[in-house]
Amino acid sequence: MSVSADLSKYQNYDIEKVVKEIDELYRSEASYSELEMEIVTPHWQRTLSMNCWTEGMDKTFIRITSPPKEEGVGTLRIENEMWNYLPKTNKVIKIPPSMMMSSWMGSDFTNDDLVKESSMIEDYGYEFIAPEDDENDYLYIRFIPREGKPIVWGKIVIAVRAEDYLPVWEKYYDEKDNLMRVMNFKDIKIFDGRKIPAVMEMISQNKEGNKTIIRYNKAEFNRKIDADVFSLRNLRSP
């Protein structure tokens, strides 16, 4: 992505506020959501249904509810630790930091994408940029991983709507500046008084015909969630 030098349109925007909005878009003090994940490859296609609970930026719990083959599979993150539960073998597996960028359930989303272990504010440096194909309705931010962070991306570029900071797309580049994947945000809806894109479409740039679509069917924010939800005991109890 080529960049021009004209940053004049950003003079009235607080970049930290915009990045915080991106970080917390789908999260709150506590949230509950019901999702579908459609995984598409040239050879097969499947759809997972799941429920997701979050608490702040530090806790995430996901339980797959269908299809029967994956029903009961669970994922738990507490701060920088993550575990998966596999009901067929009745085993809890701890996910090491080196696996956070691995695929979640064979999708184009990583473990980190699903549980949001990394924070755009804490783990990246960021700056406004002005690409040559700049659209006036969008703000563009380039994120570079901070030194020492276990992040595989060389950079991430995000476009958000200037009016409400809702993301339009995110582009992920490797350390050689090759575009590796694109996430598009679509179908803006209001859930529980909050406006969010109800569809996230992740398209791989190096695996032709591969994409993964997440659809929000329900989302509740700032609701009371039992602390036991975010526990290994609950993880083992589908």
N, C-alpha and C positions, 0 to 999 in steps of 0.2 A: 504493500500500500504506500504510494508516494504521498508525501506531506508537503504542504505549502507553509509559508511563514506567517500568514495572516491569522492572528488569534484574537482580533479585536472583538469578535462577537461574544467572547467568553468573559469580558470584563465585569459583568454583573452576576456571574455565577460563582458560588462557593463550591470548589471541587470536592472538598471533604464531605460536604452535605450530600452531593450527588452520589459519591461512592458509598456512603453510609446507606442511602436509599437502595442502592443496588444490592448491598450485602444483606439487608434485612427485608427484602421484598416479600419473600414467602415465609418469613419468620416473625415472631412476636415474643412477648414474655412467655407465652405458651400457645401452641397451635395444634389443630387436628385437621387432617385432610384425607380424602379418598381419591385415589389416582388410578389411572390405567397407563401401562407402559407397552407400547406396540414396537416390537423389534423386527426390522425388515432386513433381510439379506437376499442375495440373488438365488439362494437355494432353499430357504425356509423363512417362515414368518410365524410369530406367536405374540399373544397379548397377555400380560400379567395384570391382575388387579391387586391393589395393595392399600393398606391404611398406614398413615404416617403421623407420628406425634413429635413435636419439638418443644424444647424449653430454652428460651434465649438463643445464644449462638453456640452453646456448649453441649447440648444433649439432643440426640435424634434417635427415634425408634421406628423401624419399618417392619411391617408384617405382611407377607404375601397371602392373599385370600383365595386366589384362583390363578391358573387352572389346578385341578387336583394333583398333578404331578409336582407342582412347586408349593402347594398350599402348606402354610405353617413355617416356611423359611423366614427367618428373622434376621435383622441387622440392628445392632445397637452401637451408638457412639456416645461416650462420656468424655468430654474434653478431647485429649489427643489419643484416646484408646478406642479401638473398634473391635467388635466381635460379630461373627455370623453363626447362626444356628441352623443345622441341617436335620430336619425331623426324621428322615429316612434312616440315618445312622445315629440319631439322638446325640449328636456331638456339637459342642460349641468350639469354634475355631477363632483364635485371636488373630487379627489382621495386623501384620507388622507395618511400620511406616513405609517400607519399600513397596508395599502392595497397594497403597492408597490410589495410585494412578492406574491400577489394573481395572479391567472391565467389570462392571457389576452385572451379574446374571447374564453374561453374554451380550450385553447391550453396548451402545456407543457412549454411554455414560460411565464414568469411572466411579470407584468407591467414594472418592472425595466429592465428586459432583452430587452424589445422592445424599451424603450425610453432612456436606458443607463443613469439612474439617478445616479447610483453609479459609482465611478471611481476606477479602480484597484490601481492606484498610490496614490490617496488621502484617500481611505477608507480601504485599506488593508496594513498590513505589508507583506513583501515578501522575499523569499530566494530561492536560487538554491538548489535542492536536487538531490540525486543520487539513484533512485530506483533500486532494485535488478534486475529487468528486463529491465534495462537501454539499450536503443538503441543509438548507437554512433551518429546517424544523428539527434537526438533530444536533446533539452534542456528542463529541467523540473523545474518548479517553483511552490512552495507552497505559497498560499496566506492565511493569517489569518486576520479576521476582526479586525480593530482597536477598542479599547475600546470606548464605547458610540455610535457606529454606529448601526443604526437599520437594521442589516443584520442577516438573519436566519441561514446562513451557518456556520458550525464550521470551515470549511476550503475548499479551492478550489485548485486543482492541475491541472496545465496546461502543456501540451507538445507542444513545437513549433519546427519547423525545424531550425536547426542550421545555414543553409545557408542563410535564408531570414526572419527568425522569424515569418513565417506564422504558425498559430495554427493548430495542428493536432487533438487534443481533449482536452476537459475540463471535469474534474470530480468534482462533488459537493457532499460534505459530511455534515451530520448534526453534532450537538455538541457531539454526542456519537460515532462519527467516522463511522457511517453507510453511505455507498454510496447511494445517493438519486437519482441522475440523471447523465447522460453522454451526452455531446454534441460533435458530430463528425463533422469535417470540411472537405468538399470534393469538387471535381470538380473545381480546380484552373483555373481561367480565367483572362484575362486582360480587364478591363473596363476603358475607358478614361485614358489609360496609367498607370493604377494602377493594380497590381496583387493581387487578393483576392480569397479566397474560395467562389465560387458562391452558394454553398449549405451548410446549417447548419442543422444538424439532432439532435434533442433533444429527448433522450430516457429516459423515467421514469423507475426507478429501483424498485419502490414499487407499480406500477400500470401495471400489466402484459398486454402486447399488446398495450400499449399507446406510441405514439411517434408523434412528430411534425417536419415537414420539411419546412424550408424556402429556397426558390430559388430566386436568383437575376437574373432578366431578363435584367435589364439595370441599369447602375450606372454612374453618372457624378459627378466629384469632382471639388472643387474650382470654382464653378459657381456662378454667381450673383443671389441672391434670394431676392425678394421683402420683406421688413421687415414686411409687413402686413400679410404674410403667418403665422407668429407665433403670432397670435392674437385670442382672444375669438370671435371677429366678424367673422373672417374667419372660425373658428371652427363651428360656427352656420350656415355657408353658403355652404352647400355641392354642 
